[in-house]
Amino acid sequence: MDESQSLDALANVLSELEGKPFDLALHARHIQLTQSLEGMQEDTLSAMEMMTQFFAAGEDIWLALIKAKEDTLDLDTANGVGELLALYKRAEEDHLSIPILKRHVEFILARWERYSEVGKPRELGELFTEDWTRMAVGEVVDKGIWHLTQSQLLWDQLRDWELQILAAVPDTPEEEKAKAIAHVDTFLLARLAQVHANSDETAQAYSTFTSTYKPSGEYEALLVKASKIRGSAVKAFQRREAWETSLLQSSSPETYALYISSERRAKSPNSQILYTLYERALADTAKRRFLAEQGAEETLRAFWAGYCDTARILNAAMPEQLDIFQRAVRSTPGSGEVWARYIRCLEHAEDQDEASVQSISEIYEKALSTNLLQSDVEQLVPVLLARAGYDKRRYEASDGDEDQFVTMVAALETGIQLVHKASPTGDARLRLEKYLAAIYSNASMTDGAIEVWHVAAKHYKTSYNAWISYTDALIKHGQHEKARKAFVDLHLKNLDWPEAIWEAWLAFEHLHGSVQQIEACGDKIEKAQYVVNTRRAKVAEKQAAQYAAESMASVPVAQAPLPEIAPAEPMDIDPGPRGKKRAAEDSVPEEAHKKARLDAKPATLKRDRENSTVFVADLPSGVTEAELEALFKDCGKVREVKITELDGAIVATVEFFERDSVPGGLTKDKKRLRDQEIAVHLAWKSTLYVTNFPESADDASMRDLFSNYGIIFDVRWPSKKFKTTRRFCYVQYTSPAAAQSALELHGRELEPGIRLSVLISNPERKKERTDQDANEREVYVAGLSKFTTKVDLEKLFKAYGGLKAVRMNLDKAGHSIGYAFVEFEDEKSAQAALDANNQELKKRRIAITLADSRVRARNKNVETESGLGQKADVRSRSVRVRNLPVGTQEGLLQQAIEKIAKVKRLEVFVELKEAVIELDNAAEAGKLLLRPEPVVFNGNTLKLSEEGSDAAALKSEGLFVPRAAKPRAGLGHRKAVPRSSAVATTPVTGGSRDPAAAPGAPAKGKGQDDFRKMLG
C-alpha cells in the first residue's frame, strides 16, 4: 500500500470511528496506519490516546504515551509531576503490567535521588520527600507484589532504597537508628512471608542485614525465626512452581485457565495470588485480542466474568468489587454477562447503603449506549433480565407501587423490541416474554399475559415454542374456544415442529373437548401429517437432486466413486460322510497347495501411525503443508501432513513413512517457523487412553470433563460394528503437559462404583489397554442346563486362569437359556479353557469354542419378529445416511443417532461419505426417517433415506444382510436323523440341519453376536 492509499484508508477509518467508537478493530487499524506513515508520530499518539478513551489499553500503548508525556512535561513543577502521575495511574488501572510499574518506581526513585543531590524546588512541596517517596513507591510495588515470578523487579528496588536510607541514618541519636533498623527488619520479614520466586535472595539480604545491624549474639536466633517465617511461603511457591514454569514456556489462555482453576479448587484459596493470576491472564489475553487473535475476545470476557465471580465468592469488599467491574466493562464493553453481573453488584451495594455508587439506571443506559449489545441477542438478553430483576424486586419492596410496575413493564417491552431488532431470529428461548408474562400473571392481569404471547406468536410466525406458549396461556386462563380456534388455524401452518402443536391440540381436546371434537381433531391432524410429509418429501427430493447434480459436476468421471462388488462366495459343501472315490476325486496334491501359497501376493506392511507421527503445536497463522514438509524433509520421507485450526491454536500432525524418522523430527522442537517458536512431540505423549466411564458418557461429556486441562485436539471413539460392549476412547491434547495434568482424573469416581481409568496412550502397551484381542480372550459356552448359574461357571473356569467377566442371559424365571460368554484376563487362559469342551455340568455336556463376534446365523428361513424374511426384515429397519462429514468416526455417529433411535449396528463407508444404520426395529427406523428436525452432525445436515431393495446393491454397498445357507453340493446328502436320536451335545450356531427345521417349523437358530447383544 503506497502513501496515498494509506492516507485514504486512514481517512476512511476515522470516518468509521465517528459512528463506531467502540470498535476495537478500527482503533487498532487507526494506530497501525499512523505508524506506517512517516512523520505522523503525533498522529500515532493521538490515535493511541483516542483508543484509551473507549478501551483498556495494553502496556505497549501506555508506555509510548508515558514516554511522550515525560518528554514534553516540566517535571520540576507540581503540575507537570501531577499530570505524569495521573497518567501512570490510568495506565495501571487498565491491566497489570510489570514494565509500567517498574518504570513508575524508577521515575519516583530517580527524582528523589536527583533532588537529594541538587535540592528540590519549593513548588513541589511534599512531593519526593522521604516519607512521600516511601509511601508512593510502596503503593506501586503493592500492585505487583503477588506476581510470583516478577514481583522482585519492583520490590528489590524498594529494598535497595530502604537499605540506602538506613545506611545514611547517623548512629546518634540511638533512638532514631533503632527505629530505622526496626522498620527495615519488619519490611524484610514481611517479604520473607510472601510467596515469591527469589526467596533465597531475600533470605540472603536478611542475613546480611542482620549481621550488619543486629547484635552478633542474636544472629542465629534471628535467622531461625526468619527461616520459620519463610518456610510456609517456600512450600507455597513449590506447589505452584510447575504452573509458573508452564506459563514461562507457553503463556496461553488455556494454561492460565488451568492454573486459575487449580487455585480456586484449593481448600483455602489465597485471594491475592488468585486475583493477580486473573490480572496476568487478562493482560495477556487483551494483548492477543488487540492482535486480532481468534477467540481472544470470548476468552477475555470469560476471564473477566470469572474474576468478578471470584471476588464475590471470596467476599471482597464492596468498593473492591465495584472497582473490578468498572475495569471489566471498560475492557469488554460488549459482554452482556459482565454488565449483568455489574448491575447485580450495584444492587447489593444499594442494599448495603454504599456511598458514591452509580445508579443502576445509569449503568444500564451506559451498557446500551455502546451499541455493541444490540447486535448479539445472547449478550443483550442477560442485561435486560438483570435490569428486569432489579425493577421487579423494587416493585415488590414498594408494596405494589403502580409507577414502579409501569416502569418495570415498559423496560421489558422495550427490551423485547430491542431483541427483535437485534436479530431476525430473535430469542429462540423467549426469555423476556416468559418473564413479562409471569409478571402479568402474578399481578392477575390475565389479558396482559395472553397478549404477550399473542404478540410473540405473531412475530415468531414459524416458532412452535411461541404458539405453544400462546395456546397454553389461553388454556390456563380458561379461554378454551380461543385456544381451539388457534389450534385449528395452526395445524396446517409451516412451523418448525408441527408435531408438537398436533400433540398439544390432541391433549387439549382429550381434556376439554367432546367425543366429536376429539375425532375431528384426529382427522385434521391426519390430513395435516399427509400434507407435511408430502412437503418434506418434495423438499428432500429437491435437495437430493441438487446434491447429486453438484456432486456429479464437481467430480471428474474418472474419479467418481463406484460401489465395490464383492466376489461371489463359494458354496458351502456338506461335510457329511463321503465315499473313497469322491474323496479321491476331491483331493488336491500337496504340491498344488504349496504353489498356490508361493504365488499369493505378499502381505502389505501395516501402517504404523502411532509410532511414525509427530505432533506440531504453536504454529503461526497461515502456515502451509508445504512449509511443514520442507521443515521435516531432512528427517525422513514424509507420508502425510494434516493442519488443523482449533479455537485459539493451530496444530498439525506429520506422519513419516518410517518410524526411524521420528527421532529426527523431534529435533525440530523449539525451532522457529515464520519467526514463531513451535513445539514438536510424539503424538502419543499427548494422548490419553480413557476407559471405565459410565455408559451414559458421550463425546460432549468427555470433552467437557477433559477440557479443563488444556486444548483438546481430538477425541476418538471405537467402532461398535463388531463388539457393542466396547467402552473406551482416546483423548488427544495439543501438548503433553495437558495430558499429564489430566492424569489426575485417573481413579476418579464419576458414578458410585465406577472409577475412571486414564492412562497415557503408549503404543508399546496397546494390547494391554484395548479390547482388540477380546475375541481371543473370550469363550462361548453352549448346551447349558437351565439350572446352571453364574457361580457354577465361575467355579468351573477359574481353574484355567483369571476371569474378567461371565455374562449369562436368563429367562423370566431367572434360569439360564442355554448359553453364556466367559471372558478371561489373557488369551492363554482362554485357550486353556477349551479343554473343558464336552465336560459335564449339571448333567449336561457343554460345548466350548472361542467367541467370534462376527459369526452370523446362516439359515435364511430364520423367523423374524416382523414375520418377514431375514433380508427383508433387515431392510425394513435400515436407513442409509448421506452427506457425512469428511473423517466421520463410526463411534461418534452412533452416539448421535442413538439419541434419536435405538441402533443395532452401524457402518460407515468413508469414500462414499455414507453410512448404513440397522435400527432395533422398523418402528425405530420410521422414527428416524420421519423426524421433523434435520439431523446435524459435525456441521453437516445428514440426508436420510430408506434402504433400497436391490440385493446386488445391498451386498455391494455393505447392508447388513446375513448370509443365507448355501445349497449343498454333490449327490449324497446325509440322511435325516430322527429328533429322538439326535446327539444333544453338539452345539449349533448357524441354521439347524435337522429336517425338522423345515419351512413348516422355522428354526430359531441365532449367531453368537445375536446372543452377545442379548447379554448387553
Rosetta blueprint (number, residue, H / E / L):
1 M L
2 D L
3 E H
4 S H
5 Q H
6 S H
7 L H
8 D H
9 A H
10 L H
11 A H
12 N H
13 V H
14 L H
15 S H
16 E H
17 L H
18 E H
19 G H
20 K L
21 P L
22 F L
23 D L
24 L H
25 A H
26 L H
27 H H
28 A H
29 R H
30 H H
31 I H
32 Q H
33 L H
34 T H
35 Q H
36 S H
37 L L
38 E L
39 G L
40 M L
41 Q H
42 E H
43 D H
44 T H
45 L H
46 S H
47 A H
48 M H
49 E H
50 M H
51 M H
52 T H
53 Q H
54 F H
55 F L
56 A L
57 A L
58 G L
59 E H
60 D H
61 I H
62 W H
63 L H
64 A H
65 L H
66 I H
67 K H
68 A H
69 K H
70 E H
71 D H
72 T H
73 L L
74 D L
75 L L
76 D L
77 T L
78 A H
79 N H
80 G H
81 V H
82 G H
83 E H
84 L H
85 L H
86 A H
87 L H
88 Y H
89 K H
90 R H
91 A H
92 E H
93 E H
94 D H
95 H L
96 L L
97 S L
98 I H
99 P H
100 I H
101 L H
102 K H
103 R H
104 H H
105 V H
106 E H
107 F H
108 I H
109 L H
110 A H
111 R H
112 W H
113 E H
114 R H
115 Y H
116 S H
117 E H
118 V H
119 G L
120 K L
121 P L
122 R H
123 E H
124 L H
125 G L
126 E L
127 L L
128 F L
129 T L
130 E H
131 D H
132 W H
133 T H
134 R H
135 M H
136 A H
137 V H
138 G H
139 E H
140 V H
141 V H
142 D H
143 K H
144 G H
145 I L
146 W L
147 H L
148 L L
149 T L
150 Q L
151 S L
152 Q H
153 L H
154 L H
155 W H
156 D H
157 Q H
158 L H
159 R H
160 D H
161 W H
162 E H
163 L H
164 Q H
165 I H
166 L H
167 A H
168 A H
169 V L
170 P L
171 D L
172 T L
173 P L
174 E H
175 E H
176 E H
177 K H
178 A H
179 K H
180 A H
181 I H
182 A H
183 H H
184 V H
185 D H
186 T H
187 F H
188 L H
189 L H
190 A H
191 R H
192 L H
193 A L
194 Q L
195 V L
196 H L
197 A L
198 N L
199 S H
200 D H
201 E H
202 T H
203 A H
204 Q H
205 A H
206 Y H
207 S H
208 T H
209 F H
210 T H
211 S H
212 T H
213 Y H
214 K L
215 P L
216 S H
217 G H
218 E H
219 Y H
220 E H
221 A H
222 L H
223 L H
224 V H
225 K H
226 A H
227 S H
228 K H
229 I H
230 R H
231 G H
232 S H
233 A H
234 V H
235 K H
236 A H
237 F H
238 Q H
239 R H
240 R H
241 E H
242 A H
243 W H
244 E H
245 T H
246 S H
247 L H
248 L H
249 Q H
250 S L
251 S L
252 S L
253 P H
254 E H
255 T H
256 Y H
257 A H
258 L H
259 Y H
260 I H
261 S H
262 S H
263 E H
264 R H
265 R L
266 A L
267 K L
268 S L
269 P L
270 N L
271 S H
272 Q H
273 I H
274 L H
275 Y H
276 T H
277 L H
278 Y H
279 E H
280 R H
281 A H
282 L H
283 A H
284 D H
285 T H
286 A H
287 K H
288 R H
289 R H
290 F H
291 L L
292 A L
293 E L
294 Q L
295 G L
296 A H
297 E H
298 E H
299 T H
300 L H
301 R H
302 A H
303 F H
304 W H
305 A H
306 G H
307 Y H
308 C H
309 D H
310 T H
311 A H
312 R H
313 I H
314 L L
315 N L
316 A L
317 A L
318 M H
319 P H
320 E H
321 Q H
322 L H
323 D H
324 I H
325 F H
326 Q H
327 R H
328 A H
329 V H
330 R H
331 S H
332 T L
333 P L
334 G L
335 S L
336 G H
337 E H
338 V H
339 W H
340 A H
341 R H
342 Y H
343 I H
344 R H
345 C H
346 L H
347 E H
348 H H
349 A H
350 E H
351 D H
352 Q L
353 D L
354 E L
355 A L
356 S L
357 V L
358 Q L
359 S L
360 I H
361 S H
362 E H
363 I H
364 Y H
365 E H
366 K H
367 A H
368 L H
369 S H
370 T L
371 N L
372 L L
373 L H
374 Q H
375 S H
376 D L
377 V H
378 E H
379 Q H
380 L H
381 V H
382 P H
383 V H
384 L H
385 L H
386 A H
387 R H
388 A H
389 G H
390 Y H
391 D H
392 K H
393 R H
394 R H
395 Y H
396 E H
397 A H
398 S L
399 D L
400 G L
401 D L
402 E H
403 D H
404 Q H
405 F H
406 V H
407 T H
408 M H
409 V H
410 A H
411 A H
412 L H
413 E H
414 T H
415 G H
416 I H
417 Q H
418 L H
419 V H
420 H H
421 K H
422 A H
423 S L
424 P L
425 T L
426 G L
427 D L
428 A L
429 R L
430 L L
431 R H
432 L H
433 E H
434 K H
435 Y H
436 L H
437 A H
438 A H
439 I H
440 Y H
441 S H
442 N H
443 A L
444 S L
445 M L
446 T H
447 D H
448 G H
449 A H
450 I H
451 E H
452 V H
453 W H
454 H H
455 V H
456 A H
457 A H
458 K H
459 H H
460 Y L
461 K L
462 T L
463 S L
464 Y H
465 N H
466 A H
467 W H
468 I H
469 S H
470 Y H
471 T H
472 D H
473 A H
474 L H
475 I H
476 K H
477 H L
478 G L
479 Q L
480 H H
481 E H
482 K H
483 A H
484 R H
485 K H
486 A H
487 F H
488 V H
489 D H
490 L H
491 H L
492 L L
493 K L
494 N L
495 L L
496 D L
497 W L
498 P H
499 E H
500 A H
501 I H
502 W H
503 E H
504 A H
505 W H
506 L H
507 A H
508 F H
509 E H
510 H H
511 L H
512 H H
513 G L
514 S L
515 V H
516 Q H
517 Q H
518 I H
519 E H
520 A H
521 C H
522 G H
523 D H
524 K H
525 I H
526 E H
527 K H
528 A H
529 Q H
530 Y H
531 V H
532 V H
533 N H
534 T H
535 R H
536 R H
537 A H
538 K H
539 V H
540 A H
541 E H
542 K H
543 Q H
544 A H
545 A H
546 Q H
547 Y H
548 A H
549 A H
550 E H
551 S H
552 M H
553 A H
554 S H
555 V L
556 P L
557 V H
558 A H
559 Q H
560 A L
561 P L
562 L L
563 P L
564 E L
565 I L
566 A L
567 P L
568 A L
569 E L
570 P L
571 M L
572 D L
573 I L
574 D L
575 P L
576 G L
577 P L
578 R L
579 G L
580 K H
581 K H
582 R H
583 A H
584 A H
585 E H
586 D H
587 S L
588 V L
589 P L
590 E H
591 E H
592 A H
593 H H
594 K H
595 K H
596 A H
597 R H
598 L H
599 D H
600 A L
601 K L
602 P L
603 A L
604 T L
605 L L
606 K L
607 R L
608 D L
609 R H
610 E H
611 N H
612 S H
613 T E
614 V E
615 F E
616 V E
617 A E
618 D L
619 L L
620 P L
621 S L
622 G L
623 V L
624 T L
625 E H
626 A H
627 E H
628 L H
629 E H
630 A H
631 L H
632 F H
633 K L
634 D L
635 C L
636 G L
637 K L
638 V E
639 R E
640 E E
641 V E
642 K E
643 I E
644 T E
645 E E
646 L E
647 D L
648 G L
649 A E
650 I E
651 V E
652 A E
653 T E
654 V E
655 E E
656 F E
657 F L
658 E L
659 R H
660 D H
661 S H
662 V H
663 P H
664 G H
665 G H
666 L H
667 T L
668 K L
669 D L
670 K L
671 K L
672 R E
673 L E
674 R L
675 D L
676 Q E
677 E E
678 I L
679 A E
680 V E
681 H E
682 L E
683 A H
684 W H
685 K H
686 S H
687 T E
688 L E
689 Y E
690 V E
691 T E
692 N L
693 F L
694 P L
695 E L
696 S L
697 A L
698 D L
699 D H
700 A H
701 S H
702 M H
703 R H
704 D H
705 L H
706 F H
707 S H
708 N H
709 Y H
710 G L
711 I L
712 I E
713 F E
714 D E
715 V E
716 R E
717 W L
718 P L
719 S L
720 K L
721 K L
722 F L
723 K L
724 T L
725 T L
726 R L
727 R L
728 F E
729 C E
730 Y E
731 V E
732 Q E
733 Y E
734 T L
735 S L
736 P H
737 A H
738 A H
739 A H
740 Q H
741 S H
742 A H
743 L H
744 E H
745 L H
746 H L
747 G L
748 R L
749 E E
750 L E
751 E E
752 P L
753 G L
754 I E
755 R E
756 L L
757 S E
758 V E
759 L E
760 I E
761 S L
762 N L
763 P H
764 E H
765 R H
766 K H
767 K H
768 E H
769 R H
770 T L
771 D L
772 Q L
773 D L
774 A L
775 N H
776 E H
777 R H
778 E E
779 V E
780 Y E
781 V E
782 A E
783 G L
784 L L
785 S L
786 K L
787 F L
788 T L
789 T L
790 K H
791 V H
792 D H
793 L H
794 E H
795 K H
796 L H
797 F H
798 K H
799 A H
800 Y H
801 G L
802 G L
803 L E
804 K E
805 A E
806 V E
807 R E
808 M E
809 N E
810 L E
811 D L
812 K L
813 A L
814 G L
815 H L
816 S E
817 I E
818 G E
819 Y E
820 A E
821 F E
822 V E
823 E E
824 F E
825 E L
826 D L
827 E H
828 K H
829 S H
830 A H
831 Q H
832 A H
833 A H
834 L H
835 D H
836 A H
837 N L
838 N L
839 Q L
840 E E
841 L E
842 K L
843 K L
844 R E
845 R E
846 I L
847 A E
848 I E
849 T E
850 L E
851 A L
852 D L
853 S L
854 R L
855 V L
856 R L
857 A L
858 R L
859 N L
860 K L
861 N L
862 V L
863 E L
864 T L
865 E L
866 S L
867 G L
868 L L
869 G L
870 Q H
871 K H
872 A H
873 D H
874 V H
875 R H
876 S H
877 R L
878 S E
879 V E
880 R E
881 V E
882 R E
883 N L
884 L L
885 P L
886 V L
887 G L
888 T L
889 Q L
890 E H
891 G H
892 L H
893 L H
894 Q H
895 Q H
896 A H
897 I H
898 E H
899 K L
900 I L
901 A L
902 K L
903 V E
904 K E
905 R E
906 L E
907 E E
908 V E
909 F E
910 V L
911 E L
912 L L
913 K L
914 E E
915 A E
916 V E
917 I E
918 E E
919 L E
920 D L
921 N L
922 A H
923 A H
924 E H
925 A H
926 G H
927 K H
928 L H
929 L H
930 L L
931 R L
932 P L
933 E L
934 P L
935 V L
936 V E
937 F E
938 N L
939 G L
940 N E
941 T E
942 L L
943 K E
944 L E
945 S E
946 E E
947 E L
948 G L
949 S L
950 D L
951 A H
952 A H
953 A H
954 L H
955 K H
956 S H
957 E H
958 G L
959 L L
960 F L
961 V L
962 P L
963 R L
964 A L
965 A L
966 K L
967 P L
968 R L
969 A L
970 G L
971 L L
972 G L
973 H L
974 R L
975 K L
976 A L
977 V L
978 P L
979 R H
980 S H
981 S H
982 A L
983 V L
984 A L
985 T L
986 T L
987 P L
988 V L
989 T L
990 G L
991 G L
992 S L
993 R L
994 D L
995 P L
996 A L
997 A L
998 A L
999 P L
1000 G L
1001 A L
1002 P L
1003 A L
1004 K L
1005 G L
1006 K L
1007 G L
1008 Q H
1009 D H
1010 D H
1011 F H
1012 R H
1013 K H
1014 M H
1015 L H
1016 G L
